[in-house]
Amino acid sequence: MNANHHHHRSDLVRLATRAMSERGLQPEFSDKVKQQLAHITGPADERSADIRDLTGLLWCSIDNDDSLDLDQLTVSEVLAQGAVKLLVAIADVDALVKKGSAIDDHARANTSSVYTSARIFPMLPERLSTDLTSLNPQVDRLALVTEMVFDADATLVSATLYRARVRNQAKLAYDAVSAWIDGTGPLPQAAAVVSGMAAQLKTQDTLAQKLKVLRHLAGSLEFQSFQPRAVFDGEKVVDLRQQEQNRARQLIEEVMIATNGCTARHLAAQGGSSLRRVVRSPERWLRIVAVAKEYGETLPNEPDSKALENFLSKRHRADPLRFPDLSLVIVKLMGRGEYVVETKGQLPIGHFGLAVRDYIHSTAPNRRFPDLITSRLLKAALAHQTAPYSTAELAALAQHCTRQEDAAQKVERQITKSEAALVLESHIGQHFEGIVTGNSQDGVWVRVFSPPAEGKLVSHAPDLKVGNKVRVKLVSTNVERGFIDFVLAS
């Protein structure tokens, strides 16, 4: 038990740094990286006929409030008969971070930025990822652009990929944009001062909602994750807040899924190898069938994403309170995503969760190494040059990126548990309302609602079932190990 309640943000930073090292990730940049960084004097500024000047378009970024590593911009144009042209610009990180350089070696080692509330461990030095390679407002940056045309029903008609120079006209945040879309808040000031930006956002939101409908008709799965984030007041952790899905997040999600599909198909059409992101057809499908049966629903005996989506949608409507826990059960049974190499003539594995055949990670090169790999493959294909990675090298990178992504997620989950323990350590003895999220030989687990946190029930409770509502008393916390212990309230 933590009796002194003395933990602060610095403790979380220490725990996160230690967790990085224990998981085989590098928490700090090497001297070689710092030396290379010192010789980079400014953003990339290539000039060639194949780099289009699109700086005059009404580009905007939408990301988290505190995001500084901006990877993508969007802009749209309404065409005849309800069609929409959508352009997505992805930061050309490779223009400054060359394959085999010291900075690239660090990115290759970690393969992603690791996000904890107390400290971010960026894949690239912040002078790059939040400045020189970031699509920051009111500066010109090199980008890879995917130009897509959708008909009035949001069916993709055509896609063209090319290099361009772009300029972010408005840096926007999810929650503020979503509030404006929902009619509960004003148009964000950064958008209000740009003539035509409001219409841009409405067009993109309408298109995204149509794309979402089409995906779910095809069987794309809708999950709701339990992702509380710590809220700080200086060094003190004062609260936990659950990140809610909203219209602006949906907008970017749909646009990025469409962009990733176009990139995957473009590289496949060139005949070379590429690094695909896949979620295989679930091997434990019959266990998913059994879970559905517990809710009185019948799924086919063969994997069927559309049938599973119908079941999940029905449960979400019927019981939104418990849906995050059902989502977690299904996600675990489906198995994790992974990176694989696709070669010419190979039948794509596809992404079961998204119900798509062609999928690749390409839209976050400041944050994910697979996206930087894809950027390099795409630039070589556009220039009709030899691919910068051999098939054998891509195969090794696929395994490495999958392994390191798993390590990064474990670090983030571990620190999330410590954050919750830190918030709750000053509430020992208090009572909370919650629901049972797990009951196995390892014990009974309870998720409390306010603050959103999960802990173990250490009192005897053999008859509790997953989904039961309970009232519990907090008896101890351990910030170092991320433990939270409850007993049933008398």
C-alpha positions as CSV (number, residue, x, y, z in Angstrom):
1,M,0.0,0.0,0.0
2,N,1.2,3.5,-0.8
3,A,0.5,5.3,2.5
4,N,2.5,8.5,1.9
5,H,0.9,9.5,-1.5
6,H,4.2,10.9,-2.6
7,H,4.3,9.9,-6.3
8,H,4.5,12.5,-9.0
9,R,4.9,12.9,-12.8
10,S,8.7,12.4,-12.4
11,D,8.0,8.9,-11.1
12,L,6.0,8.0,-14.2
13,V,8.9,9.3,-16.4
14,R,11.3,7.1,-14.5
15,L,9.0,4.1,-14.8
16,A,8.5,4.7,-18.5
17,T,12.2,5.1,-19.2
18,R,12.9,1.8,-17.3
19,A,10.1,0.0,-19.1
20,M,11.5,1.1,-22.5
21,S,14.9,-0.4,-21.7
22,E,13.4,-3.6,-20.3
23,R,11.4,-4.1,-23.4
24,G,14.4,-3.7,-25.7
25,L,13.6,-0.2,-26.8
26,Q,16.0,2.8,-26.8
27,P,14.7,5.6,-24.6
28,E,17.5,8.1,-25.5
29,F,19.1,9.2,-28.7
30,S,22.8,8.3,-29.2
31,D,25.7,10.8,-29.7
32,K,25.8,9.8,-33.4
33,V,22.2,10.8,-33.8
34,K,22.9,14.2,-32.1
35,Q,25.9,14.8,-34.3
36,Q,23.9,14.1,-37.4
37,L,21.1,16.3,-36.2
38,A,23.5,19.2,-35.6
39,H,24.4,19.2,-39.3
40,I,20.8,19.5,-40.4
41,T,20.3,23.2,-41.0
42,G,16.7,23.4,-42.2
43,P,13.8,21.5,-43.9
44,A,14.3,19.6,-47.1
45,D,14.0,21.9,-50.2
46,E,14.2,19.7,-53.3
47,R,13.2,21.3,-56.6
48,S,12.3,19.2,-59.6
49,A,9.6,19.0,-62.2
50,D,7.9,16.0,-60.5
51,I,7.3,18.0,-57.3
52,R,4.0,19.9,-57.7
53,D,3.4,23.2,-56.0
54,L,0.2,22.8,-54.0
55,T,1.0,25.4,-51.3
56,G,-2.0,27.5,-52.4
57,L,-4.6,24.9,-51.5
58,L,-6.6,25.0,-48.3
59,W,-4.8,22.3,-46.4
60,C,-5.4,21.6,-42.8
61,S,-4.3,19.1,-40.1
62,I,-6.5,17.6,-37.5
63,D,-4.8,15.8,-34.6
64,N,-4.7,15.6,-30.8
65,D,-4.6,18.9,-28.9
66,D,-1.0,18.3,-27.8
67,S,0.3,16.7,-31.0
68,L,3.3,18.4,-32.6
69,D,4.4,15.7,-34.9
70,L,2.0,16.4,-37.8
71,D,2.1,13.7,-40.5
72,Q,-0.9,14.4,-42.7
73,L,-2.9,17.2,-44.2
74,T,-6.2,17.0,-46.1
75,V,-8.0,19.2,-48.7
76,S,-11.1,18.6,-50.8
77,E,-13.0,19.9,-53.8
78,V,-16.6,19.3,-54.6
79,L,-17.0,18.1,-58.2
80,A,-20.0,17.7,-60.6
81,Q,-22.9,15.4,-59.7
82,G,-21.9,15.2,-56.0
83,A,-18.5,13.7,-56.6
84,V,-15.6,14.8,-54.3
85,K,-11.9,15.1,-54.9
86,L,-9.9,14.4,-51.8
87,L,-6.2,15.1,-51.5
88,V,-4.1,13.7,-48.6
89,A,-0.6,14.9,-48.1
90,I,1.9,12.8,-46.0
91,A,5.1,14.3,-44.7
92,D,8.1,13.3,-46.8
93,V,10.3,12.4,-43.8
94,D,12.7,10.5,-46.1
95,A,13.7,13.9,-47.6
96,L,15.7,14.5,-44.5
97,V,16.1,11.1,-42.9
98,K,18.1,8.9,-45.3
99,K,18.2,5.2,-45.1
100,G,21.2,3.9,-43.2
101,S,21.9,7.2,-41.4
102,A,22.3,7.4,-37.6
103,I,18.8,8.9,-37.2
104,D,17.4,6.2,-39.4
105,D,19.2,3.5,-37.4
106,H,17.5,4.7,-34.2
107,A,14.1,4.8,-35.9
108,R,14.7,1.3,-37.2
109,A,15.6,0.1,-33.7
110,N,12.5,1.4,-32.0
111,T,10.2,1.3,-35.1
112,S,7.7,3.8,-33.5
113,S,7.2,6.7,-31.1
114,V,6.1,5.5,-27.7
115,Y,3.4,7.7,-26.1
116,T,3.0,7.8,-22.3
117,S,1.2,10.7,-20.6
118,A,4.3,11.7,-18.6
119,R,6.8,11.5,-21.4
120,I,6.8,10.8,-25.2
121,F,9.7,8.8,-26.6
122,P,9.8,10.0,-30.2
123,M,11.0,7.8,-33.0
124,L,12.8,10.8,-34.5
125,P,14.5,13.7,-32.7
126,E,11.9,16.3,-31.9
127,R,13.7,19.0,-33.9
128,L,12.7,16.8,-36.9
129,S,9.4,15.2,-35.9
130,T,7.8,18.4,-34.5
131,D,9.5,20.9,-36.8
132,L,11.6,20.2,-39.9
133,T,9.7,17.0,-41.0
134,S,6.4,18.0,-39.5
135,L,3.6,19.5,-41.6
136,N,3.4,22.6,-39.4
137,P,1.2,25.6,-40.1
138,Q,2.3,28.3,-42.4
139,V,5.5,26.7,-43.6
140,D,6.3,24.9,-46.9
141,R,7.0,21.2,-46.6
142,L,7.6,18.3,-49.1
143,A,5.0,15.6,-49.1
144,L,3.7,12.6,-50.8
145,V,0.1,13.2,-52.1
146,T,-2.7,10.8,-52.7
147,E,-5.4,12.4,-54.9
148,M,-8.6,10.4,-54.8
149,V,-11.9,11.0,-56.5
150,F,-15.1,9.6,-55.0
151,D,-18.5,9.5,-56.6
152,A,-21.6,10.7,-54.8
153,D,-22.0,7.4,-52.9
154,A,-18.3,7.6,-51.8
155,T,-17.2,4.8,-54.1
156,L,-13.5,5.3,-55.1
157,V,-13.4,6.2,-58.8
158,S,-9.7,7.0,-59.3
159,A,-6.5,7.5,-57.3
160,T,-3.2,9.2,-58.3
161,L,0.0,9.5,-56.2
162,Y,2.7,12.1,-56.7
163,R,5.2,14.3,-54.8
164,A,4.3,17.9,-53.9
165,R,5.1,20.9,-51.9
166,V,2.3,21.8,-49.4
167,R,1.5,24.4,-46.7
168,N,-0.7,23.8,-43.7
169,Q,-3.2,26.6,-43.5
170,A,-4.9,25.6,-40.2
171,K,-3.6,23.4,-37.3
172,L,-6.8,21.9,-35.8
173,A,-7.6,19.5,-32.9
174,Y,-10.1,16.6,-32.8
175,D,-12.3,17.6,-29.9
176,A,-12.8,21.2,-31.1
177,V,-13.5,20.3,-34.7
178,S,-15.9,17.5,-33.5
179,A,-17.8,19.9,-31.2
180,W,-18.3,22.3,-34.2
181,I,-19.5,19.4,-36.4
182,D,-21.9,18.3,-33.7
183,G,-23.2,21.9,-33.2
184,T,-22.0,22.0,-29.6
185,G,-19.1,24.4,-30.1
186,P,-17.8,27.2,-32.4
187,L,-15.7,26.8,-35.5
188,P,-12.1,26.7,-34.2
189,Q,-10.3,30.1,-34.5
190,A,-7.5,28.6,-36.7
191,A,-10.2,27.5,-39.2
192,A,-12.4,30.6,-38.8
193,V,-9.6,32.9,-40.1
194,V,-9.2,30.9,-43.3
195,S,-11.9,31.7,-45.9
196,G,-13.4,28.5,-47.2
197,M,-12.1,26.2,-44.4
198,A,-15.5,25.6,-42.8
199,A,-16.8,24.3,-46.1
200,Q,-13.7,22.1,-46.5
201,L,-14.4,20.5,-43.1
202,K,-18.0,19.9,-43.8
203,T,-17.2,18.3,-47.2
204,Q,-14.6,16.0,-45.6
205,D,-16.9,15.0,-42.7
206,T,-19.7,14.1,-45.1
207,L,-17.4,12.0,-47.2
208,A,-15.9,10.3,-44.2
209,Q,-19.3,9.3,-42.8
210,K,-20.2,7.8,-46.2
211,L,-16.9,5.9,-46.3
212,K,-17.6,4.6,-42.8
213,V,-21.1,3.3,-43.8
214,L,-19.5,1.5,-46.8
215,R,-16.8,-0.1,-44.7
216,H,-19.3,-1.4,-42.2
217,L,-21.5,-2.7,-44.9
218,A,-18.5,-4.7,-46.1
219,G,-17.9,-6.1,-42.6
220,S,-15.4,-3.6,-41.1
221,L,-15.5,-4.1,-37.3
222,E,-16.3,-1.3,-34.8
223,F,-14.6,-1.6,-31.5
224,Q,-14.5,0.7,-28.4
225,S,-11.2,0.6,-26.5
226,F,-10.7,1.5,-22.8
227,Q,-7.9,4.1,-23.0
228,P,-7.8,6.4,-20.0
229,R,-5.1,9.2,-20.1
230,A,-3.6,10.9,-17.1
231,V,-4.3,14.6,-16.7
232,F,-1.5,16.7,-15.1
233,D,-1.4,19.9,-13.2
234,G,2.3,20.7,-13.3
235,E,4.0,17.7,-11.6
236,K,0.8,16.4,-10.1
237,V,-1.4,13.8,-11.7
238,V,-4.9,15.1,-10.9
239,D,-7.3,12.9,-13.0
240,L,-7.8,10.1,-15.6
241,R,-10.0,10.8,-18.6
242,Q,-11.2,8.3,-21.2
243,Q,-10.5,9.3,-24.8
244,E,-13.8,9.3,-26.6
245,Q,-14.3,8.5,-30.3
246,N,-15.8,11.5,-32.2
247,R,-16.6,12.8,-35.6
248,A,-13.3,14.4,-36.2
249,R,-11.4,11.3,-35.2
250,Q,-13.7,9.3,-37.6
251,L,-12.9,11.8,-40.3
252,I,-9.2,11.2,-40.1
253,E,-9.5,7.5,-39.6
254,E,-11.6,7.1,-42.7
255,V,-9.4,9.3,-44.8
256,M,-6.2,7.4,-43.7
257,I,-7.8,4.0,-44.3
258,A,-8.6,5.1,-47.9
259,T,-5.1,6.5,-48.4
260,N,-3.4,3.4,-47.1
261,G,-5.5,1.2,-49.5
262,C,-4.5,3.4,-52.5
263,T,-0.8,3.3,-51.5
264,A,-0.9,-0.5,-51.2
265,R,-2.6,-1.0,-54.6
266,H,-0.2,1.5,-56.3
267,L,2.9,-0.4,-55.0
268,A,1.3,-3.7,-56.0
269,A,0.7,-2.4,-59.5
270,Q,4.4,-1.6,-59.8
271,G,5.3,-5.3,-59.3
272,G,7.7,-4.8,-56.4
273,S,7.6,-6.1,-52.8
274,S,5.9,-4.0,-50.1
275,L,5.4,-4.1,-46.3
276,R,1.7,-4.8,-45.7
277,R,-0.2,-4.4,-42.4
278,V,-2.5,-7.4,-41.9
279,V,-4.9,-9.0,-39.5
280,R,-5.4,-12.6,-40.4
281,S,-8.7,-14.4,-40.4
282,P,-9.1,-15.4,-36.7
283,E,-7.9,-18.9,-35.9
284,R,-10.0,-18.8,-32.7
285,W,-13.1,-18.0,-34.6
286,L,-15.1,-20.8,-32.9
287,R,-14.3,-19.2,-29.5
288,I,-15.7,-15.9,-30.9
289,V,-18.8,-17.9,-32.0
290,A,-19.1,-19.2,-28.4
291,V,-18.9,-15.6,-27.0
292,A,-21.7,-14.5,-29.3
293,K,-23.8,-17.5,-28.1
294,E,-23.5,-16.3,-24.5
295,Y,-25.4,-13.2,-25.7
296,G,-28.0,-15.3,-27.5
297,E,-26.6,-14.6,-30.9
298,T,-25.5,-17.1,-33.6
299,L,-22.5,-16.6,-35.8
300,P,-21.5,-18.9,-38.7
301,N,-18.9,-21.5,-38.1
302,E,-16.5,-20.0,-40.7
303,P,-14.9,-16.5,-40.2
304,D,-17.3,-13.8,-41.4
305,S,-16.4,-10.2,-40.6
306,K,-19.8,-8.9,-41.7
307,A,-21.7,-11.2,-39.3
308,L,-19.3,-10.3,-36.5
309,E,-19.8,-6.6,-37.2
310,N,-23.6,-7.0,-37.0
311,F,-23.2,-8.8,-33.6
312,L,-20.9,-6.0,-32.3
313,S,-23.1,-3.2,-33.5
314,K,-26.1,-4.8,-31.9
315,R,-24.3,-5.2,-28.6
316,H,-23.0,-1.6,-28.7
317,R,-26.6,-0.4,-29.1
318,A,-27.9,-2.7,-26.4
319,D,-25.2,-2.2,-23.7
320,P,-22.8,0.7,-24.4
321,L,-21.6,0.5,-20.8
322,R,-20.1,-3.0,-21.2
323,F,-19.2,-2.7,-24.8
324,P,-15.5,-1.8,-24.2
325,D,-15.0,-5.0,-22.3
326,L,-16.7,-7.1,-25.1
327,S,-14.5,-5.3,-27.6
328,L,-11.4,-6.3,-25.7
329,V,-12.4,-9.9,-25.6
330,I,-13.0,-10.0,-29.3
331,V,-9.8,-8.2,-30.1
332,K,-7.8,-10.7,-28.1
333,L,-9.5,-13.6,-29.8
334,M,-8.9,-12.1,-33.3
335,G,-5.2,-11.9,-32.7
336,R,-2.8,-9.0,-33.2
337,G,-2.0,-7.1,-36.3
338,E,1.4,-7.8,-37.9
339,Y,3.6,-6.7,-40.8
340,V,4.2,-9.1,-43.7
341,V,5.9,-8.8,-47.1
342,E,3.8,-8.9,-50.2
343,T,5.5,-9.9,-53.4
344,K,4.3,-9.9,-57.0
345,G,1.6,-12.5,-57.7
346,Q,1.0,-13.2,-54.1
347,L,-2.6,-13.4,-52.9
348,P,-3.0,-10.6,-50.2
349,I,-3.7,-11.7,-46.7
350,G,-5.8,-8.6,-46.1
351,H,-7.0,-6.9,-42.9
352,F,-9.9,-8.9,-41.3
353,G,-10.8,-6.1,-38.9
354,L,-11.1,-3.5,-41.6
355,A,-12.6,-6.0,-44.2
356,V,-10.2,-4.9,-46.8
357,R,-7.8,-6.9,-49.0
358,D,-5.2,-4.2,-49.6
359,Y,-3.8,-2.3,-46.6
360,I,-0.5,-0.8,-45.7
361,H,0.8,1.7,-43.1
362,S,1.9,4.8,-45.0
363,T,0.3,7.9,-43.2
364,A,2.5,8.4,-40.1
365,P,6.2,8.4,-41.1
366,N,7.2,10.8,-38.3
367,R,5.8,8.2,-35.8
368,R,6.1,4.7,-37.4
369,F,9.1,3.2,-39.2
370,P,6.9,0.9,-41.5
371,D,5.4,4.1,-42.9
372,L,8.9,5.6,-43.6
373,I,9.8,2.3,-45.3
374,T,6.6,2.6,-47.4
375,S,7.4,6.3,-48.2
376,R,10.8,5.2,-49.6
377,L,9.3,2.4,-51.6
378,L,6.7,4.8,-53.1
379,K,9.2,7.5,-54.0
380,A,11.4,4.9,-55.8
381,A,8.4,3.6,-57.7
382,L,7.3,7.1,-58.7
383,A,10.8,7.9,-59.9
384,H,11.0,4.5,-61.7
385,Q,14.1,3.6,-59.6
386,T,15.2,0.4,-58.0
387,A,13.5,-0.3,-54.7
388,P,15.6,0.8,-51.7
389,Y,14.8,-2.5,-49.8
390,S,15.2,-6.1,-51.1
391,T,12.5,-8.6,-50.4
392,A,14.7,-10.4,-47.9
393,E,15.4,-7.1,-46.1
394,L,11.7,-6.3,-46.0
395,A,10.9,-9.8,-44.6
396,A,13.4,-9.2,-41.7
397,L,12.0,-5.7,-41.1
398,A,8.4,-7.1,-41.0
399,Q,9.3,-9.4,-38.1
400,H,11.3,-6.7,-36.3
401,C,8.6,-4.1,-36.6
402,T,5.9,-6.5,-35.4
403,R,8.1,-7.4,-32.4
404,Q,9.0,-3.8,-31.5
405,E,5.4,-2.6,-31.9
406,D,4.3,-5.2,-29.4
407,A,7.0,-4.1,-27.0
408,A,5.9,-0.4,-27.4
409,Q,2.3,-1.3,-26.7
410,K,3.4,-3.2,-23.6
411,V,5.3,-0.1,-22.3
412,E,2.2,2.1,-22.9
413,R,-0.1,-0.3,-21.2
414,Q,2.2,-0.8,-18.2
415,I,2.5,3.0,-17.7
416,T,-1.2,3.4,-18.1
417,K,-1.7,1.1,-15.1
418,S,0.9,3.0,-13.1
419,E,-0.9,6.3,-13.9
420,A,-4.2,4.9,-12.6
421,A,-2.5,3.6,-9.5
422,L,-1.0,7.1,-8.9
423,V,-4.3,8.8,-9.3
424,L,-6.1,6.4,-7.0
425,E,-3.4,6.3,-4.3
426,S,-4.9,9.2,-2.5
427,H,-8.4,7.6,-2.5
428,I,-7.7,4.5,-0.5
429,G,-10.7,3.6,1.6
430,Q,-13.2,5.2,-0.7
431,H,-16.0,3.3,-2.5
432,F,-16.5,3.1,-6.3
433,E,-19.2,1.8,-8.7
434,G,-17.9,-0.6,-11.4
435,I,-18.4,-3.7,-13.4
436,V,-16.6,-7.1,-13.5
437,T,-14.4,-7.3,-16.6
438,G,-12.7,-10.6,-16.0
439,N,-13.1,-13.8,-13.8
440,S,-10.5,-16.5,-14.2
441,Q,-8.0,-18.6,-12.2
442,D,-5.9,-15.4,-12.0
443,G,-8.6,-13.5,-10.2
444,V,-11.5,-11.2,-10.6
445,W,-11.0,-7.8,-12.3
446,V,-13.2,-4.8,-11.9
447,R,-13.4,-1.6,-14.0
448,V,-14.6,1.4,-12.0
449,F,-16.2,4.3,-13.8
450,S,-14.9,7.5,-12.1
451,P,-12.0,7.8,-12.5
452,P,-11.8,5.2,-15.3
453,A,-9.5,2.5,-14.0
454,E,-9.2,-1.2,-13.7
455,G,-8.0,-3.2,-10.7
456,K,-8.1,-6.6,-9.0
457,L,-10.7,-7.8,-6.6
458,V,-8.8,-9.3,-3.7
459,S,-11.8,-10.4,-1.6
460,H,-13.5,-13.7,-2.2
461,A,-16.1,-13.4,-4.9
462,P,-16.5,-16.8,-6.7
463,D,-20.0,-16.1,-8.0
464,L,-19.4,-12.9,-9.9
465,K,-19.7,-13.0,-13.7
466,V,-18.3,-10.7,-16.3
467,G,-20.6,-7.8,-16.7
468,N,-22.0,-7.8,-13.2
469,K,-22.3,-4.4,-11.6
470,V,-20.5,-4.1,-8.2
471,R,-19.7,-1.6,-5.5
472,V,-16.1,-1.9,-4.4
473,K,-13.7,-0.4,-1.8
474,L,-10.2,0.6,-2.7
475,V,-7.7,-1.0,-0.3
476,S,-4.3,-0.5,-1.8
477,T,-2.3,0.7,-4.8
478,N,1.2,0.1,-6.1
479,V,2.4,2.7,-8.5
480,E,5.7,1.0,-9.3
481,R,4.0,-2.2,-10.4
482,G,0.7,-0.6,-11.6
483,F,-1.4,-2.6,-9.1
484,I,-4.9,-1.5,-7.9
485,D,-6.6,-3.7,-5.3
486,F,-10.3,-3.6,-4.4
487,V,-12.6,-5.5,-2.1
488,L,-16.4,-5.8,-2.3
489,A,-18.0,-3.1,-0.4
490,S,-20.0,-4.3,2.6
